Amino acid sequence: MSVTQEQADWFAEAFGKLVGNVEQAILGKEHVIRLVVAAMLTNGHVLLEDFPGTGKTVLAKALANTLDGTHSRIQFTPDLLPSDVTGVTIYDQGKGVFEFHKGPIFASIVLADEINRASPKTQSALLEVMEEGRVTVDGISHEVGSPFMVIATQNPVEQAGTYTLPEAQLDRFLFKTSLGYPDHDTAVTLLLDSSNRARDAGITPIIASSSVVTMAQLASEVFVDAAVLGYLNEIVTATRTDVSSTLGVSMRGALALARAAKTWALSQARTFVSPDDIRDLAIPVLAHRIMVDPEADFAGVTAEDIVSRILVEVAPPAFRAA
């Protein structure tokens, strides 16, 4: 089933309203907000890495408040246990049965704050639920429901006492991005409104959970030409053979880029994916899945540099809309 232009126009309008609602709390960061909203509508997860005080938590809370569903916040600390995230089975003496008590992971949008401060054992508790949408406790699986999205944050500074996320966990995040500091005009606007200590609190829900599921389903049906998929695969393959990388993008990463590109195209009221969609999303989708060679890293080469170079070297196909 192909997406009609009427459906594409409706999707783009709804997408714009979601972005505009979140932008009331996060000023001057439309592109990052579009990425986070696109991740939600692609059934993906987002890792926000930035310096303290740039608005990572506010962004996550604003998106959660935009959705008329459940949301929770987990502050990751070294002593946090896996059961503190997923839930625990407790024996009810009155009923004579074991009952499962859900953890904070059972919500539509989950904010995992400072995820790299938890132990690897607790971090791994997120792996199953992020990939499969369910939690297994004492051999019994519990579905978290749909929509489900994890927005994790971590700081690139203050690394003492933190645990670097393993590649297997990084691969579960659809996007890795950052907010950065605001420009001068935006900073002045925020300072003028300095008495407002909780900008996200004023965000009201404008979309139901069921509508998010509908939009995600519609995005999955966007047309992608074989030539565009070939272009995507050439980019991914180049990350595996690049002299500056020791580990390239996996097939999971390639599939993630294909899915995200569909949502990105539909958010611009297009019923097909163009090479520009692949290029727009290549860095936030692929960069965090690449391991940089130690010598190249010492020379200052980043994963973003590798993807940018590949985008220059790999020529896009001559594209004509279907």
Secondary structure, 3 states (H helix, E strand, C coil): CCCCHHHHHHHHHHHHHHHHHHHCCCCCCHHHHHHHHHHHCCCCCEEEECCCCCCHHHHHHHHHHHEECCEEEEECCCCCCHHHHHEEEEEECCCCEEEEEECCCCCCEEEEECHHHCCHHHHHHHHHHHHHCEEEECCEEEECCCCCEEEEEECCCCCCCCCCCCHHHHCCCCEEECCCCCCHHHHHHHHHCCCCCCHHHHCCCCEEHHHHHHHHHHHCCCECCHHHHHHHHHHHHHHHHCCCEEECCCHHHHHHHHHHHHHHHHCCCCCECCHHHHHHHHHHHHHHHCEECHHHHHCCCCHHHHHHHHHHHCCCCCCCCC
